[in-house]
C-alpha cells in the first residue's frame, strides 16, 4: 500500500519501524499500554472478534500522543 500510495501521491510513504510504532503507542514515560500501567480488556477492542470497531468506541485506548486504537482493534504491520 505504501508503495502504491507513493506512486499516486508523488511523495515517499512507508510503514513505521517497530521502534517507531512502539514509541507512538507508549510514549516516552515507559508505560506498558497506551492508556497506562495496567492491562484492562475493557479499555480497548481486544475481544471484539474478527471485526474492527470504530476507533472512537474506546476513548481510553489513546496514546500519550493522542493516537487511538493502538492497544486493540486491529493488528498493524511494521517494516
Secondary structure, 3 states (H helix, E strand, C coil): CHHHHHHHHCCCCCCCCHHHHHHHHHCCCCCCECCECCCCHHHCCCCCCCCCCCHHHCCCCECCCCCECCCCCCCCCCC
